[in-house]
Amino acid sequence: MSGVIPARGGGREPDRQPTADFFLCDIFDASPKDDMASMEHPLFSLATRPDRRILSYDHNGTRIEVVPSVKGLATIHDKDILIYCISQLMAAMNAGRSLSRTLHLRAHDLLVATNRETSGDGYKRLREAFERLAGTRITTNYETGGHEVTTGFGLIESWQIVRKSRGGRMVSVAVTLSEWLWRAVLSKSVLTLSREYFQLRKPLERRIYELIRKHCGRQPAWRVSVEVLHKKSGSASPRRVFRRMLRDMIAADLLPDYHLSEEPGDVIRASPRASMVEPPVQSPRPQLAAATLEAARATAPGADVYALQAEWEAMWRRSGSPVLRSPDRAFLGWLARRGEG
């Protein structure tokens, strides 16, 4: 039992570092990250009013059914909560911190990070988003984290208001992610989004950006038929209306990172903007203290600690070379997880 008080004259020392059963969201500069499964497949409603349809999707062997609660389907804007949670967990993982499927977050931080209003209405809409995320049920056979999932689950398992202000406004919230989403985080099945994603107001713009980010990435171009794009977007609009919306999107040219154009044969072409294809600025190599390498030798007896350091640095660069507040702690945390695997 943690926190044991020692008896007089001896006894056990108290556990001053008990294992936490939750993860505290406190990384203010975490890059937005989205799980690849929900980027690929339409799990969220694009409607701006309560949507109580049952959605069915079948494409290339992947079958998905999305069932709403009485509150309606979770929307693409509700997904901001999941993006925030994933972003916090991935930043912590890269820094070598311990993770948990249950996250404690400050409502104000979430609203600011996702470009939402911090007024009373903003908190009310946030609560409604939690209710839709917990109430929307999904059945799918999609593979994530090396496991094929054929089961039903909510987009989040549960949530609760941990603390309210005197006026009744939520201050801190606890969220438990679904096992499905948790496995996506642990397997790093995620992609980084532009921070400008949260500035996109129209649901279809967000959905099209997700699909392009997933399929185009940094390739010179990605071409897709309007028919397939319509299906993968999850839009409820007739195809002719959907096509017109795409043309409006092309004319407005507001998508972050990508430029859209129309080609003959009812095809849409997406290509990265010049600002995106420039080589990323390389962060300086993380420096490890001699004591950290000694600790690594004790953790992995007989191993070449310099080879381990090189392996960790390669992983760090693949993850985008994030700024590490404590490279030593990040390295030792990675080494511990590597040993557990």
SVG drawing of the C-alpha trace seen along z (x, -y; Angstrom):
<svg xmlns="http://www.w3.org/2000/svg" viewBox="-32 -34 62 43">
<polyline fill="none" stroke="black" stroke-width="0.4" points="0.0,0.0 1.4,-3.4 1.9,-6.2 2.5,-3.9 3.4,-5.8 6.3,-4.2 5.8,-3.2 8.0,-4.6 11.3,-2.9 11.5,-1.7 9.3,-0.1 8.8,-0.7 9.5,-4.0 6.6,-5.6 6.2,-5.2 7.0,-8.8 6.5,-8.1 3.4,-6.0 2.4,-4.8 -0.2,-7.1 -3.4,-5.6 -3.9,-8.6 -1.9,-10.8 -1.8,-14.5 -2.1,-16.6 0.4,-19.4 2.4,-19.7 1.4,-23.0 3.4,-22.9 2.4,-19.3 2.1,-19.0 -1.5,-18.0 -1.6,-14.3 -4.5,-12.2 -4.9,-8.4 -4.6,-7.0 -7.7,-4.7 -10.2,-7.6 -8.3,-9.6 -8.8,-6.8 -12.4,-5.9 -15.5,-8.1 -16.3,-7.7 -17.6,-11.2 -20.6,-13.1 -20.1,-16.1 -23.5,-17.6 -23.8,-20.8 -27.1,-19.7 -27.8,-16.6 -27.3,-13.6 -29.1,-10.4 -28.4,-8.3 -26.8,-4.9 -23.8,-5.1 -22.5,-2.0 -19.3,-1.9 -17.6,0.9 -14.4,0.4 -11.7,2.8 -12.6,5.4 -13.1,2.9 -16.6,2.8 -17.7,0.1 -21.1,-0.7 -21.5,-3.8 -24.5,-4.1 -25.5,-7.3 -26.9,-7.9 -30.0,-10.0 -27.5,-13.0 -26.6,-12.2 -23.4,-11.1 -20.0,-12.5 -19.0,-15.2 -15.7,-16.0 -15.4,-19.0 -15.9,-16.7 -12.8,-14.9 -10.7,-17.8 -10.9,-16.2 -9.3,-13.0 -6.7,-14.9 -5.7,-16.8 -5.5,-13.6 -3.4,-11.8 -1.1,-14.8 -0.5,-14.9 0.2,-11.2 2.6,-11.1 4.6,-14.1 4.9,-12.4 5.9,-9.1 8.7,-10.9 9.8,-12.5 10.0,-9.2 7.1,-9.8 4.8,-7.2 1.4,-7.0 -2.1,-5.9 -5.3,-5.3 -7.1,-7.7 -6.1,-11.4 -6.7,-14.3 -7.0,-17.6 -7.8,-21.2 -10.8,-22.2 -9.4,-25.7 -6.1,-24.3 -8.1,-22.0 -10.3,-24.9 -7.2,-27.1 -5.2,-24.3 -8.0,-23.5 -8.9,-27.2 -12.3,-27.1 -14.0,-29.9 -13.4,-30.0 -16.8,-31.6 -19.6,-29.9 -21.0,-28.5 -17.6,-27.1 -17.6,-25.0 -21.2,-23.9 -20.4,-22.8 -17.3,-20.9 -19.5,-19.0 -21.9,-18.1 -19.0,-16.9 -17.9,-14.5 -21.4,-13.1 -21.5,-12.4 -18.1,-10.8 -19.0,-8.5 -22.5,-7.7 -21.4,-7.0 -20.8,-3.3 -18.6,-1.8 -18.4,1.8 -15.5,2.4 -13.0,5.0 -10.2,2.5 -6.7,3.5 -4.8,1.2 -1.6,1.8 -1.2,5.3 -4.6,6.5 -7.7,7.0 -10.6,5.6 -14.1,6.8 -16.0,5.4 -18.2,2.5 -16.9,-0.4 -17.3,-4.0 -15.0,-6.7 -14.1,-7.3 -14.8,-4.7 -15.8,-7.3 -15.5,-10.8 -16.2,-12.8 -16.0,-16.3 -13.3,-16.2 -13.7,-19.8 -16.1,-22.7 -15.7,-26.4 -18.0,-28.2 -20.2,-29.1 -20.6,-25.4 -18.2,-25.5 -16.0,-22.5 -12.4,-23.1 -10.7,-19.7 -12.0,-16.6 -10.9,-12.9 -11.2,-11.0 -10.6,-7.3 -9.8,-6.4 -11.1,-3.3 -8.8,-0.3 -8.9,-0.7 -7.6,-4.3 -5.1,-3.4 -3.5,-0.7 -3.2,-3.2 -1.2,-5.5 1.0,-2.7 1.8,-1.5 2.4,-5.1 -0.3,-4.7 -0.7,-8.5 0.2,-11.4 1.0,-15.1 -1.5,-17.7 -1.0,-21.3 -2.0,-23.6 -4.1,-25.4 -6.4,-22.4 -8.3,-23.8 -8.9,-27.0 -10.9,-25.2 -14.6,-26.0 -16.4,-23.7 -16.6,-20.0 -16.0,-18.9 -12.8,-21.0 -11.5,-19.2 -12.4,-15.8 -10.8,-16.4 -7.7,-17.6 -7.5,-14.5 -7.8,-12.2 -5.2,-14.2 -2.8,-14.2 -3.2,-10.4 -2.9,-9.5 -0.7,-12.2 1.7,-13.0 4.8,-14.5 4.4,-12.7 4.4,-15.0 0.6,-14.4 -2.3,-12.2 -5.2,-11.7 -8.5,-10.3 -11.9,-10.1 -14.7,-12.2 -16.7,-9.0 -14.1,-7.4 -13.5,-10.7 -17.2,-11.1 -17.4,-7.6 -14.4,-8.0 -15.4,-11.5 -18.7,-10.2 -20.6,-13.2 -24.4,-12.8 -24.7,-15.2 -25.5,-13.8 -22.5,-13.5 -23.3,-16.5 -23.6,-18.7 -20.4,-17.2 -18.6,-17.9 -19.8,-21.5 -18.5,-21.8 -15.1,-20.5 -15.0,-23.1 -15.8,-25.8 -13.0,-24.4 -10.6,-24.5 -11.5,-28.1 -11.1,-29.2 -7.7,-27.3 -7.8,-27.4 -6.5,-23.9 -3.3,-23.8 -0.2,-22.2 -2.0,-21.2 -3.3,-22.6 -6.4,-21.1 -7.2,-21.1 -9.6,-19.3 -8.5,-17.1 -10.4,-15.5 -12.3,-12.4 -13.9,-13.6 -10.6,-13.4 -9.3,-15.6 -5.5,-16.1 -3.9,-17.1 -0.3,-18.3 1.8,-19.6 2.4,-23.3 6.0,-24.5 6.2,-25.4 5.6,-21.8 8.1,-20.1 11.0,-22.0 13.4,-19.9 12.6,-20.1 15.0,-21.9 17.1,-19.4 17.1,-19.8 20.5,-19.5 21.4,-16.0 20.2,-15.2 23.2,-15.1 23.2,-12.4 25.1,-12.7 27.7,-10.1 25.6,-9.1 22.8,-8.3 24.9,-5.9 26.0,-4.3 22.4,-3.8 21.8,-2.3 24.5,0.2 22.9,1.3 19.5,1.5 20.8,3.6 23.8,5.6 26.1,6.7 24.5,4.4 26.4,1.8 25.0,-1.4 26.3,-3.5 24.4,-1.3 21.3,-1.8 21.9,-5.5 22.1,-5.5 18.9,-3.4 17.1,-5.8 18.3,-8.8 17.1,-7.3 13.7,-6.8 13.7,-10.4 14.4,-11.7 11.7,-9.5 9.2,-11.0 10.0,-14.5 13.0,-15.4 10.8,-17.0 12.4,-19.3 13.1,-17.2 13.0,-18.9 15.1,-16.1 16.9,-13.9 18.3,-11.7 14.9,-10.9 13.5,-10.3 16.3,-7.9 16.0,-5.9 12.2,-5.8 12.6,-4.5 15.1,-1.9 12.8,-0.7 9.9,-0.3 12.3,1.5 13.2,4.0 9.5,4.6 8.8,5.4"/>
</svg>
